[in-house]
């Protein structure tokens, strides 16, 4: 269902019934492990996938950065120039 590199690859799915009686497949919430990171300044034009590719050699690992900052919307981390987020140390 998900790529092996997805943050949801190993998260269990389950069937749930919605309020209107429909059955849907949902992914369980996954706990976020504590991650050590170093502050990184957002520069004009930054994108998490590009940052992840440069740092880890894999742009799909942008979710590691989002998780380290508990961001639900990963793009929010780089939306404001000169904002600071934690860059995970691997």
C-alpha contacts under 8 A as a table, 3 or more apart, distances in Angstrom:
res1	aa1	res2	aa2	distance
1	X	9	X	7.69
2	X	6	X	6.13
2	X	8	X	6.65
2	X	9	X	5.30
3	X	6	X	5.20
3	X	9	X	6.26
4	X	9	X	5.47
5	X	9	X	6.86
5	X	60	X	6.92
5	X	61	X	7.30
6	X	9	X	5.19
6	X	60	X	7.48
6	X	61	X	7.98
6	X	63	X	7.89
7	X	10	X	7.58
7	X	63	X	6.66
7	X	64	X	7.91
8	X	11	X	5.10
8	X	27	X	7.93
11	X	27	X	6.68
11	X	28	X	6.52
11	X	29	X	7.87
11	X	30	X	6.65
12	X	27	X	6.09
12	X	28	X	5.98
13	X	25	X	6.48
13	X	26	X	5.50
13	X	27	X	4.39
13	X	28	X	6.04
14	X	25	X	5.54
14	X	26	X	5.49
14	X	27	X	6.42
14	X	28	X	7.31
15	X	23	X	6.36
15	X	24	X	5.50
15	X	25	X	4.42
15	X	26	X	6.14
16	X	23	X	5.57
16	X	24	X	5.53
16	X	25	X	6.26
16	X	26	X	6.79
17	X	20	X	7.88
17	X	21	X	5.62
17	X	22	X	5.43
17	X	23	X	4.47
17	X	24	X	6.35
18	X	21	X	5.20
18	X	22	X	5.28
18	X	23	X	6.37
18	X	24	X	7.30
19	X	22	X	7.50
32	X	67	X	6.69
32	X	68	X	7.99
32	X	70	X	7.72
34	X	68	X	7.26
35	X	68	X	5.61
35	X	88	X	6.42
35	X	89	X	7.77
36	X	68	X	7.70
36	X	88	X	5.73
36	X	89	X	5.95
37	X	68	X	7.40
37	X	86	X	5.06
37	X	87	X	4.89
37	X	88	X	4.02
37	X	89	X	5.20
38	X	86	X	5.13
38	X	87	X	5.12
38	X	88	X	6.52
38	X	89	X	7.06
39	X	84	X	6.21
39	X	85	X	5.60
39	X	86	X	4.51
39	X	87	X	6.01
40	X	84	X	5.45
40	X	85	X	5.46
40	X	86	X	5.91
40	X	87	X	6.05
41	X	81	X	7.90
41	X	82	X	5.57
41	X	83	X	5.90
41	X	84	X	4.64
41	X	85	X	6.78
42	X	46	X	6.45
42	X	78	X	5.80
42	X	80	X	7.02
42	X	81	X	5.14
42	X	82	X	4.90
42	X	83	X	5.37
42	X	84	X	6.02
42	X	85	X	7.65
43	X	46	X	5.62
43	X	78	X	7.92
43	X	81	X	5.29
43	X	82	X	6.12
44	X	81	X	5.66
46	X	50	X	7.42
46	X	51	X	7.25
46	X	78	X	6.17
47	X	50	X	5.41
47	X	51	X	6.22
47	X	75	X	7.40
47	X	78	X	6.48
48	X	51	X	4.94
48	X	52	X	5.94
48	X	59	X	7.68
48	X	62	X	5.31
48	X	65	X	7.56
48	X	74	X	7.43
48	X	75	X	7.05
48	X	78	X	7.18
49	X	52	X	5.09
49	X	53	X	6.07
49	X	58	X	7.95
49	X	59	X	4.36
49	X	60	X	6.28
49	X	61	X	7.20
49	X	62	X	5.08
50	X	53	X	5.02
50	X	54	X	6.22
50	X	59	X	5.91
51	X	54	X	5.24
51	X	55	X	6.09
51	X	59	X	7.33
51	X	62	X	7.47
52	X	55	X	5.05
52	X	56	X	5.50
52	X	57	X	6.85
52	X	58	X	6.03
52	X	59	X	4.86
52	X	60	X	7.23
52	X	61	X	5.74
52	X	62	X	5.13
52	X	65	X	7.65
53	X	56	X	5.40
53	X	57	X	4.37
53	X	58	X	4.33
53	X	59	X	4.05
53	X	60	X	7.60
53	X	61	X	7.52
53	X	62	X	7.99
54	X	57	X	5.61
54	X	58	X	7.57
54	X	59	X	7.79
55	X	58	X	7.95
56	X	59	X	7.59
56	X	61	X	7.39
58	X	61	X	5.74
59	X	62	X	5.90
60	X	63	X	6.93
61	X	64	X	5.43
61	X	65	X	7.36
62	X	65	X	5.32
62	X	66	X	6.52
62	X	74	X	7.84
63	X	66	X	4.83
63	X	67	X	5.95
63	X	74	X	7.15
64	X	67	X	5.11
64	X	68	X	6.15
64	X	88	X	7.18
65	X	68	X	5.19
65	X	69	X	6.52
65	X	74	X	7.97
65	X	86	X	7.35
65	X	87	X	6.04
65	X	88	X	6.10
66	X	69	X	5.26
66	X	70	X	5.94
66	X	71	X	5.00
66	X	72	X	7.33
66	X	73	X	7.68
66	X	74	X	5.14
66	X	77	X	7.51
67	X	70	X	4.68
67	X	71	X	6.13
68	X	71	X	7.84
68	X	86	X	6.78
68	X	87	X	7.44
68	X	88	X	6.29
69	X	85	X	6.84
69	X	86	X	6.33
71	X	74	X	5.56
71	X	76	X	7.46
71	X	77	X	7.28
73	X	76	X	5.62
73	X	77	X	7.80
74	X	77	X	5.83
74	X	78	X	7.95
75	X	78	X	5.69
75	X	79	X	6.21
76	X	79	X	4.95
76	X	80	X	7.73
77	X	80	X	7.46
77	X	83	X	7.79
77	X	84	X	7.94
77	X	85	X	6.57
78	X	81	X	6.93
78	X	83	X	7.33
80	X	83	X	5.59
